[in-house]
Amino acid sequence: MITPRRWFDAVSFCHQHGQAYTLVTVLSAAGSTPRELGAKMVITGDRQFDTIGGGHLEFEAVHKAREFLAQGREHQHVESYPLASRLGQCCGGAVKLLFEVKTAHCQTLAVFGAGHVAQALVPILAQLPLQIKWIDNRQDAFSGLSIPEHVCTIIDEQVEGELQDLADNSMIVVLTHDHQLDYRIVETALKQGTFSFVGMIGSDTKAKRFLTKLQHRGFSSEQLSQFVSPVGALSIPGKLPIEVAVSISAQIIQRLHGHCHNSDTQHVEKQVTV
């Protein structure tokens, strides 16, 4: 894992790894000050990236940033600091600091596959409070794509192996170009049994074929209750990539708000009667 050194790399790092942080910015600077207007640093619960000049000013800023993190809510705060005896500094100037507190996105969602639907889906999901991992097995899968800054892209020839690194209660969306690969991901995910949602794109015929095979492999009704296919909100029609992406996004939003029974239950009931 590469450790970031500059504040902008640290912001991206924190988003990719679901870490809460406070971004501290020198909002104004008057007189003699350690750093110029716009200098920034990033503070997490146990680390600091970049600097606003060091000394007692930075010590006080780090302490304040961690106090805000402990409150567990996103907000902004501006505070003025005279660089005088109170801070043990004799610069004689004054600075105003902006604290921008960002909470951790604890819910992880992994998207397997980087085809047309995934390309339409990920930018929508990136606007939600999620830690997103976008995974494919093709070396050029993400070439030329515009990746949202806090989405973590992963290329792995054995993509199902990435499942073991996902946090418990993660959500899985399977959108690959290969039905056999889809099956390996779904089977591995259900066998692991730590995920709250395993959704897969496909027709009703594909879903029934997969379900029958999983039942023959000995998966219980409880295990299969996490498997949702075709993935997406049933009330949203259309087969264009953006239409399917909106449908899947709607279902994810329902789950994030705890309203998953309407659509997911219909999928499950249809499956278990096969």
C-alpha positions in Angstrom: 0.0 0.0 0.0 1.4 3.4 -1.0 1.3 5.9 1.8 0.3 9.4 0.6 2.4 12.4 1.4 0.5 15.4 0.0 -2.9 16.5 1.2 -4.7 15.8 -2.1 -3.4 12.3 -2.3 -4.5 11.8 1.3 -8.0 12.9 0.5 -8.2 10.3 -2.3 -6.7 7.7 0.0 -9.2 8.3 2.8 -12.2 8.1 0.4 -10.9 4.9 -1.2 -10.4 3.3 2.3 -13.5 4.6 4.0 -11.6 6.7 6.5 -13.0 9.8 8.2 -10.8 12.9 8.0 -10.6 16.6 8.5 -9.2 18.9 5.8 -7.6 22.0 7.3 -7.1 25.0 5.0 -5.4 28.3 5.7 -8.3 30.5 4.8 -6.7 33.9 5.4 -3.2 35.0 6.5 -2.2 38.4 7.8 1.3 39.6 8.6 4.1 37.0 9.1 2.7 33.5 9.0 4.3 30.0 8.7 2.4 29.1 5.5 0.7 31.0 2.7 -3.0 31.4 2.0 -4.5 28.1 0.7 -2.0 25.7 2.5 -3.7 22.5 3.5 -3.3 19.4 5.6 -5.3 16.3 6.2 -5.9 14.8 9.7 -7.3 11.4 10.5 -7.7 9.7 13.8 -4.1 8.6 14.0 -2.2 10.2 11.1 -1.4 13.6 9.6 -0.7 14.4 5.9 1.1 17.5 4.7 1.5 20.7 6.9 0.2 24.2 7.5 3.6 25.3 9.0 4.3 23.2 12.1 4.7 24.6 15.6 2.0 25.2 18.1 -0.4 26.4 15.5 -0.3 23.1 13.8 -0.5 21.3 17.1 -3.6 23.2 18.1 -5.2 22.6 14.6 -4.5 18.8 14.8 -6.1 18.7 18.2 -9.1 20.6 17.1 -9.5 18.5 13.9 -9.5 15.3 16.0 -12.1 16.7 18.4 -14.3 17.3 15.4 -13.7 13.8 14.1 -14.8 12.4 17.5 -18.2 14.1 17.1 -18.9 11.8 14.1 -20.7 14.3 11.9 -19.8 16.2 8.8 -19.6 19.9 9.1 -17.4 23.0 8.5 -15.9 25.3 11.1 -13.7 28.5 10.9 -11.4 29.5 13.7 -9.0 32.4 14.0 -5.5 32.1 15.6 -3.3 35.1 16.5 0.3 34.0 16.3 1.3 35.4 19.6 2.3 34.3 23.0 -0.9 32.2 23.4 0.4 29.8 20.8 4.0 30.1 21.8 4.8 31.7 18.5 6.3 35.2 17.8 5.5 35.6 14.1 3.2 38.5 14.9 0.7 37.6 12.3 -2.7 35.9 12.3 -4.3 33.1 10.4 -7.9 31.9 9.9 -8.3 28.1 9.5 -11.2 26.3 7.8 -11.9 22.8 9.2 -13.9 20.5 6.8 -14.9 17.3 8.6 -15.7 14.3 6.4 -17.1 11.2 8.1 -16.2 7.6 7.1 -18.3 5.8 4.5 -18.6 2.5 6.3 -20.9 0.7 3.8 -18.8 -0.9 1.1 -20.2 -1.8 -2.3 -18.2 -3.8 -4.8 -19.1 -3.7 -8.5 -17.7 -6.6 -10.5 -17.4 -5.8 -14.2 -16.6 -2.6 -16.1 -18.9 -2.9 -19.1 -21.5 -0.4 -20.3 -24.0 -0.8 -17.4 -21.2 -0.5 -14.8 -19.9 2.6 -16.6 -23.3 4.2 -16.3 -23.8 2.8 -12.7 -20.6 3.8 -10.9 -20.9 7.6 -11.4 -24.4 7.4 -9.9 -23.3 5.3 -6.9 -20.3 7.5 -6.3 -22.7 10.3 -5.3 -24.0 8.1 -2.4 -22.4 7.6 1.0 -20.6 4.4 0.0 -17.1 3.1 -0.2 -17.0 1.8 -3.8 -14.6 -0.8 -5.2 -14.8 -1.4 -8.9 -13.3 -4.7 -10.0 -12.5 -6.3 -13.4 -10.2 -9.0 -14.7 -9.2 -7.3 -17.9 -5.9 -5.2 -18.0 -7.5 -2.4 -20.1 -10.9 -2.5 -18.4 -10.6 1.1 -17.0 -8.6 2.7 -19.8 -10.1 5.9 -21.1 -12.8 6.0 -18.4 -13.5 8.9 -16.1 -13.3 7.4 -12.6 -14.9 9.3 -9.7 -12.0 10.4 -7.4 -13.0 8.2 -4.4 -13.8 5.0 -6.4 -11.1 2.4 -5.9 -10.5 0.4 -9.2 -9.0 -3.0 -9.0 -7.7 -5.3 -11.8 -7.3 -9.0 -10.7 -7.3 -12.0 -13.1 -9.0 -14.0 -10.3 -11.6 -11.4 -9.3 -13.5 -13.7 -7.0 -10.4 -13.6 -4.8 -11.2 -9.9 -4.0 -14.3 -11.0 -2.1 -12.2 -12.1 0.9 -10.8 -8.6 1.3 -14.3 -7.0 1.5 -15.7 -5.9 4.8 -18.5 -7.8 6.4 -22.0 -6.7 5.3 -20.7 -5.3 2.0 -23.0 -5.2 -1.0 -22.0 -7.0 -4.2 -23.2 -6.1 -7.7 -22.1 -8.6 -10.4 -22.1 -7.1 -14.0 -19.3 -9.0 -15.8 -19.1 -9.9 -19.5 -18.8 -13.6 -18.7 -21.6 -15.9 -17.3 -19.1 -18.4 -16.0 -17.3 -15.6 -14.1 -20.6 -14.3 -12.8 -21.3 -17.7 -11.4 -17.9 -18.1 -9.7 -18.4 -14.7 -8.1 -21.9 -15.4 -6.9 -21.0 -18.9 -5.6 -17.9 -17.6 -3.7 -19.9 -14.7 -2.2 -22.7 -16.9 -1.0 -20.3 -19.5 0.3 -18.4 -16.8 2.2 -21.7 -15.7 3.7 -20.6 -12.3 5.0 -22.5 -10.1 2.5 -25.8 -8.4 3.0 -26.7 -8.3 -0.7 -25.4 -10.2 -3.8 -27.1 -8.8 -6.9 -26.5 -10.1 -10.4 -27.5 -8.7 -13.8 -29.3 -11.0 -16.3 -32.5 -12.3 -17.6 -35.0 -14.4 -15.7 -33.8 -17.5 -17.5 -30.2 -16.8 -16.4 -31.3 -16.2 -12.9 -33.3 -19.5 -12.7 -30.4 -21.4 -14.2 -28.0 -20.0 -11.6 -30.5 -20.6 -8.8 -31.0 -24.2 -9.8 -27.3 -24.9 -10.0 -26.7 -23.3 -6.5 -29.5 -25.4 -5.0 -28.0 -28.5 -6.5 -24.7 -27.4 -4.9 -26.4 -27.5 -1.5 -27.0 -23.9 -0.8 -29.7 -23.3 1.7 -32.7 -21.0 1.4 -31.2 -18.7 3.9 -28.0 -18.4 1.9 -29.9 -17.9 -1.3 -32.0 -15.1 0.3 -29.0 -12.8 -0.2 -28.9 -13.5 -4.0 -31.0 -11.1 -6.0 -31.3 -11.6 -9.8 -32.2 -9.9 -12.0 -30.8 -7.1 -9.9 -32.6 -3.7 -9.9 -35.9 -2.2 -8.9 -38.7 -4.0 -10.7 -40.7 -0.8 -11.1 -38.2 0.9 -13.4 -38.5 -0.4 -17.0 -36.0 -0.3 -19.9 -32.9 -2.1 -21.1 -30.6 0.7 -22.0 -27.4 0.8 -19.9 -28.5 4.0 -18.2 -32.0 2.7 -17.5 -30.5 -0.5 -16.0 -28.1 1.6 -14.0 -30.9 3.8 -12.6 -32.8 0.7 -11.7 -29.9 -0.8 -9.8 -29.2 2.5 -8.1 -32.8 2.7 -6.9 -32.5 -0.7 -5.3 -29.2 0.2 -3.6 -30.8 3.4 -2.3 -33.8 1.5 -0.9 -31.4 -0.8 0.9 -29.3 2.1 2.3 -32.5 3.5 3.7 -33.7 0.2 5.1 -36.6 -0.1 2.6 -35.5 -3.3 0.7 -38.6 -5.4 1.3 -40.7 -4.2 -1.6 -38.3 -5.1 -4.5 -35.9 -7.6 -3.0 -38.6 -9.8 -1.5 -40.3 -10.1 -4.9 -37.0 -11.3 -6.4 -36.5 -13.8 -3.6 -40.0 -15.2 -3.8 -39.8 -15.6 -7.5 -36.5 -17.5 -7.1 -37.3 -19.9 -4.3 -40.3 -21.2 -6.1 -38.2 -22.4 -9.0 
